[in-house]
Amino acid sequence: MRKVYEYPKSRAAFERACKLIPSGIYGHQGPAEGCYVPVEAFPLYSSKAQGSYLWDLDGNKFIDYMCAYGPNVLGYNDPDVDEAAAKQRRISDCTTLPNPVMIDFADLLVETVACADWAFFAKNGNDVTTCAVMTARAYTHRKKIVFFKGYYHGISPWTQKIDYAGVLEEDVANNIYVTWNDFDELQEAFEQNKGEIAAIIAQPYMHGNFADNELPKEAEGQKALRRHGDRAYNRRRAGRVQAGYGRLRPLLRL
């Protein structure tokens, strides 16, 4: 008979954390987010990780399907990755001026990704989506952004809902929300906001919490997004990224 995992050390660490850190754990893994139901059935802290596995404070072993939210696609402590990082660290780590290795990486990305003319680096997806929206607004001199309901594009106020604490009406006043895969509704949004939409920001597929994933309607969806993205930008090149035809974050986390 398999042993049922228990988490007394995780619970003790969480109780200590709550005295020092808001909510104990912030982000999606925090109990306050409601992603762990019931909370007692899940570990809260890890002690180590190797390959595709991680261990919690109580020594329980798990397969980490989350891959640390994406960047560890090769697993934890991959020897080739660790050696390359150590080699660069011996030369320089975090410096005032960038190292030319950044140029080499940008060259590799532009060569590898068919739609990429440039590569831009940032520390997280929220920074990238914010930069993309700012770029779209700067280029078009328009304010409004089209979202697909059920989205997640970061934690900045412009990405939130009006009922979130601390989010002002002004933060989301220029957000337009349409239903995923409803291209008639998307068409209507453009008709009702002619000359005002700066960009469409779209997830590659619908992956909301507590709901089945939903893929885009392939041919119809790609053509509709591209057509309306081009309408927002009035040129095809910019419409690929800043108008939301595929988000930047997955690319920049390679």
C-alpha positions in Angstrom: 0.0 0.0 0.0 1.3 3.4 -0.9 2.0 5.9 1.9 -0.1 9.0 1.9 2.1 12.1 1.9 2.0 14.3 4.9 3.4 17.8 5.3 4.0 18.8 8.9 7.3 20.6 8.1 5.7 22.6 5.2 2.9 23.6 7.5 5.3 24.7 10.2 7.3 26.7 7.7 4.1 28.3 6.4 3.0 29.4 9.9 6.4 31.0 10.4 6.3 32.7 6.9 2.8 34.2 7.6 4.5 36.3 10.4 7.0 37.7 8.0 5.6 37.5 4.4 2.2 38.7 3.2 0.0 35.5 2.8 3.0 33.4 3.6 3.6 32.5 -0.1 2.7 35.0 -2.8 1.8 34.0 -6.3 -0.2 31.1 -7.7 1.3 28.6 -5.3 0.1 30.6 -2.3 -2.9 29.2 -0.4 -4.7 32.5 -0.6 -5.0 32.0 -4.4 -7.3 29.1 -4.0 -5.4 26.8 -6.3 -4.8 24.2 -3.6 -8.1 22.5 -2.5 -7.9 21.5 0.2 -4.7 23.3 1.2 -3.7 20.5 3.6 -3.4 18.1 0.7 -0.4 19.9 -0.9 3.2 20.7 0.0 4.1 24.4 0.3 7.9 24.5 0.2 10.6 22.5 -1.5 14.0 21.4 -0.1 15.8 20.3 -3.3 15.3 19.5 -7.0 17.0 17.3 -9.6 16.0 16.5 -13.1 12.2 16.4 -13.4 11.8 15.9 -9.6 11.5 18.0 -6.5 11.4 17.1 -2.9 9.4 19.0 -0.2 10.5 19.8 3.3 9.1 16.5 4.5 11.1 14.4 2.0 8.2 13.7 -0.3 9.2 13.3 -3.9 7.2 14.8 -6.8 7.4 15.1 -10.6 7.5 18.9 -11.3 5.2 19.3 -14.3 5.3 23.0 -13.7 9.0 23.2 -14.6 9.4 26.2 -12.3 6.7 28.0 -14.3 8.5 27.2 -17.6 12.2 28.0 -17.6 13.4 24.5 -16.5 12.4 22.7 -19.6 15.6 20.6 -19.4 15.1 19.8 -15.8 16.8 21.0 -12.6 20.6 20.9 -12.4 21.1 19.9 -16.0 24.9 19.4 -16.3 25.3 21.2 -19.7 23.3 24.2 -18.5 25.1 24.4 -15.1 28.5 24.2 -16.8 27.7 26.9 -19.2 26.3 29.1 -16.4 29.4 28.5 -14.3 31.7 29.2 -17.1 30.1 32.6 -17.8 29.9 33.4 -14.0 33.7 32.9 -13.8 34.1 35.6 -16.5 31.4 38.0 -15.2 28.0 37.7 -13.6 25.8 40.8 -13.1 27.8 43.7 -14.5 27.1 47.4 -15.3 27.7 46.8 -19.0 26.2 43.9 -20.8 28.4 41.0 -22.0 28.6 40.2 -25.7 27.1 36.8 -25.0 23.7 38.6 -25.0 24.3 39.5 -28.7 25.1 35.8 -29.5 21.9 34.7 -27.8 19.9 37.3 -29.7 21.4 36.2 -32.9 20.5 32.6 -32.2 16.9 33.6 -31.4 16.4 35.7 -34.5 17.9 32.9 -36.6 15.8 30.2 -34.9 12.4 31.9 -34.6 10.9 32.5 -38.1 8.8 35.6 -37.2 11.5 37.3 -35.0 13.4 40.2 -36.5 14.7 41.4 -33.1 15.2 39.8 -29.7 14.4 41.7 -26.4 15.3 40.3 -23.0 13.5 40.9 -19.7 13.3 39.2 -16.3 9.7 38.0 -16.5 6.6 37.8 -18.6 4.9 40.7 -16.9 7.7 43.1 -18.0 7.5 41.7 -21.5 3.7 42.1 -22.0 3.9 45.6 -20.4 6.6 46.6 -22.8 4.7 45.2 -25.8 1.6 47.1 -24.9 3.6 50.3 -24.3 5.3 49.8 -27.7 1.9 49.3 -29.4 0.5 52.5 -27.9 3.6 54.5 -28.7 3.5 53.4 -32.3 -0.2 53.7 -33.0 -0.9 56.7 -30.6 -4.0 54.8 -29.5 -5.0 53.6 -26.0 -7.3 50.6 -26.3 -6.2 46.9 -26.0 -8.3 43.9 -26.8 -8.1 41.0 -24.4 -9.6 37.5 -24.6 -11.6 36.6 -21.4 -9.9 34.2 -19.1 -6.4 35.7 -19.9 -3.3 36.0 -17.8 -0.8 38.6 -19.0 1.0 39.5 -15.7 0.4 41.3 -12.5 0.6 45.0 -13.5 -2.6 47.0 -12.9 -3.5 47.1 -16.6 -3.6 43.3 -16.6 -6.1 43.0 -13.7 -9.8 43.1 -13.2 -11.6 46.1 -11.8 -12.7 44.1 -8.7 -9.1 43.4 -7.7 -8.0 45.4 -4.6 -5.9 48.4 -5.5 -6.9 48.4 -9.2 -8.4 51.7 -10.3 -11.0 52.3 -13.0 -8.4 54.3 -14.8 -6.0 51.3 -14.9 -8.4 49.2 -17.0 -10.5 51.9 -18.7 -9.1 51.2 -22.1 -9.4 47.4 -21.9 -11.8 45.6 -24.3 -12.8 42.0 -23.4 -14.0 39.5 -26.0 -14.7 35.8 -25.8 -12.0 33.3 -26.9 -12.6 31.9 -30.4 -15.6 34.2 -31.0 -14.4 36.1 -34.0 -17.8 37.8 -34.6 -17.4 39.4 -31.2 -13.8 40.4 -32.1 -15.1 42.0 -35.4 -17.7 43.9 -33.4 -15.1 45.2 -31.0 -13.2 46.7 -33.8 -16.3 48.1 -35.5 -17.3 49.8 -32.2 -13.8 51.2 -31.6 -12.7 52.3 -35.0 -9.3 54.0 -35.0 -8.9 53.5 -31.2 -7.4 50.0 -30.8 -3.7 49.8 -30.4 -3.3 46.1 -30.1 -4.7 42.6 -29.5 -3.0 40.7 -26.8 -3.7 36.9 -27.0 -2.5 33.8 -25.3 -1.5 30.9 -27.6 -4.4 28.9 -26.2 -7.0 29.3 -23.5 -5.6 27.9 -20.3 -7.7 29.4 -17.5 -7.7 28.0 -13.9 -10.1 25.2 -13.1 -11.2 24.8 -16.8 -10.3 22.6 -19.7 -7.7 24.0 -22.1 -9.2 25.3 -25.4 -7.1 25.5 -28.6 -7.7 28.2 -31.1 -9.7 27.5 -34.2 -6.7 26.9 -36.3 -7.2 28.4 -39.8 -10.0 30.7 -38.9 -8.4 31.9 -35.7 -5.0 32.6 -37.1 -6.4 34.5 -40.1 -8.8 36.6 -37.9 -6.1 37.5 -35.4 -3.7 38.4 -38.1 -6.3 40.5 -40.0 -7.3 42.5 -37.0 -3.8 42.8 -35.8 -2.9 44.3 -39.1 -5.9 46.7 -38.8 -4.6 47.9 -35.5 -1.1 48.4 -36.8 -1.7 49.0 -40.5 1.4 47.0 -41.4 2.1 43.3 -41.2 5.5 43.2 -39.5 4.4 44.9 -36.3 1.2 43.0 -36.2 3.0 39.7 -35.5 4.0 40.5 -32.0 2.8 43.9 -30.6 -0.7 43.4 -31.9 -0.8 40.1 -30.0 -0.4 37.5 -32.7 1.4 35.2 -30.3 2.8 36.5 -27.0 6.4 37.4 -26.4 6.8 35.7 -23.0 7.2 32.1 -24.2 9.9 33.2 -26.7 11.9 35.2 -24.1 11.9 32.4 -21.6 13.7 30.0 -23.9 
